[in-house]
Amino acid sequence: MTSTTGPARLHAALLYRTAQELASAAVPFLADGLAMGEAAVLACREENSALLAEALGHDERILVLPREGIYTRTADAIATFRRVVRRQVAAGAPGVRLFGEVPVDQSGDEWHEWHRCEAILNVALGPLPLSSVCAYDRRELSDAIHEGVEETHPALMTPAGPVPNHRYVDPATVLRRTPTTLAGGAEDTPPTLQLVDLDDATRLPELRARVRAALDGSGGPGLLRGRFAAAVAEVLHNALRHGRPPVAVRLWATPTRLVCTVTDSGDGFDDPLAGYTAPGDGFPPAGAGLWLARQACDTLEAFRTGTGFTVRLATGLPGSEPPPTPSSAAAPADTPAARADRARADARQLARRLRKQL
Amino acid sequence: MVGDVREAPGTEWDGHVLLLHRTEGERLAGLTAWVRRGLELGEKIIYTELPLLPGDALVPVLEARGVDAAAAVRDGQLVVLPPEEFYPREGQRVVVERALAEGFAAVRISAEVRAALSVLSPDAVHGVEHRLDALVGDLPMSAMCQYAEADSTGTWLDDAVATHVFGVRQSTFSTSRDLDGLALHGEVDRTNTDVFTAVLSAASRHPSLVLWVDLGEVSYVDAGSCWRLDDATRGFRSSGGHVLLVAPQPPVELTMRMLEVDELPGMHLVGVEQ
């Protein structure tokens, strides 16, 4: 949506063993950026962010982000970094230097996700004026994770600065050989909703309503259901618009997991990075629906089957929302209508402020 | 969005309304609601239509939908004029003022654009629409212009929407005027995104530097339409204008934030979840 600026910048890995090694690589990288007027962003373990901020003299241009709030899902990390970079640039910085630590103390499945994330960042953030260093404590890495870190960073950070990494592998290749499907088993049961023989895009409003109704009956947090419904709607739209009819939708809504497959009879596409790069400026923009769908669910896979092309979306649910208690039930002041009225009051204030400025 | 005849039609059928219909069923449902509204308010209803098969003419169509149109004709409350009399050379003010002179408190007039094009050129139709828009502001009257969606594309759609910005009625999307500006209703997706775009383009040509767009009654916006929102208002914003997207429902707000609409220069998303 926002136009991108600047060429692709550095995406380097730092494999360190001591806090001193970490600081000796990070501080020159960040200090050089600050000297050029760039913004410095830290997304590390709390103790390492504090260490680096102190080493940089607590420069007020340093932005410290909570690592746990960023490295939640690939799409969220990309969205956060895009916003941070754009806001720093809008505030006058010519670029941003990011120093982060991807969490690796996780299960194999979750490492696969971050392995894929590191590969995707090369493409998704490439157009932004961003140079980033991803720091990993070598002592915590298995050989497999070490290998994954190396193949997803075009450069390695050394005491002498960044050097080209000859073990770097093209991101699409990494994505094609790493799995995304998490165990769940939802599809072993009859679907909660099945819509078949679809070929008419004018039915989209009705089809969305049926998907929403099936999800509403599943329990689980409303926000996650709403996000999932938006993702399904975009994928269904794409299938009806770009795929070959008939299209089929199968939805499984369990207390712990939402899964949906959208299958058309065409050949689909063969780009594992589709939806990870911001939509183009075409009219209509290519990729806007997948860009949204990637953000709105946990995993989105696309693959050819014997009879067509399937997009499979999945989102894990943390558990059902507890029933409202007397104290948590919507008070008159907190109904959707009341919240909307508060938003309108805020908007009137903003409108007055803007009119005064103009 | 197009009225259901089982419900009492309301104020959404007053003022200068653009009925964009996909099917004849949609058109007749909207027309029936609009007539019922006028009959309930005791207004004079003036209609025109092309020469039709007897069963397709207005009165039998209304009768088949439970409206006592024959009685309204008998009482002089409903009249069907040929297009030449509906669009007189002197302009429609004459038609409306003549009806008001009969003692009616208000008048409503309606036609299919096909009927207009049977006696007017396309340019003349737009001239009539502009004058009608002004007339609706001057006189106690409502007007509903019926356009087939399939025939309404490009500049023809843009021009039609521009004279009915606050009165667009489409099967899943509509607009209205609220206290602060423009209010949108319904769902926006590829099936109506051209209408959505035309509405925003027209609204952003109004002489104000703050465009208020109330989204409280919008339940869905797809990704492509977020881009159209950007495109339709870009010129306005680049000239220093500000667009306020007010009170979006949580799913709409979420979609707009994921699509980074709120990051666009001059675009302000004033949501309920912030």
Interface residues (C-beta under 8 A of the other chain):
Chain A: M1 T2 A79 R82 R83 R86 A201 T202 L204 P205 R208 G222 L223 G226 R227 A229 A230 A233 E234 H237 R241 P279 F283 P284 P285 A288 G289 W291 L292 Q295 A296 P336 R339 A340 D341 R342 A343 R344 D346 A347 R348 L350 A351 L354 R355 L358
Chain B: R22 T172 D180 E187 D189 R190 T191 L209 V210 W212 D214 G216 Y220 D222 A223 G224 C226 W227 R228 D230 D231 G240 H242 L244 V246 A247 Q249 P250 P251 L254 T255 M258 L259 E260 V261 E263 L264 H268 V270 G271 V272 Q274
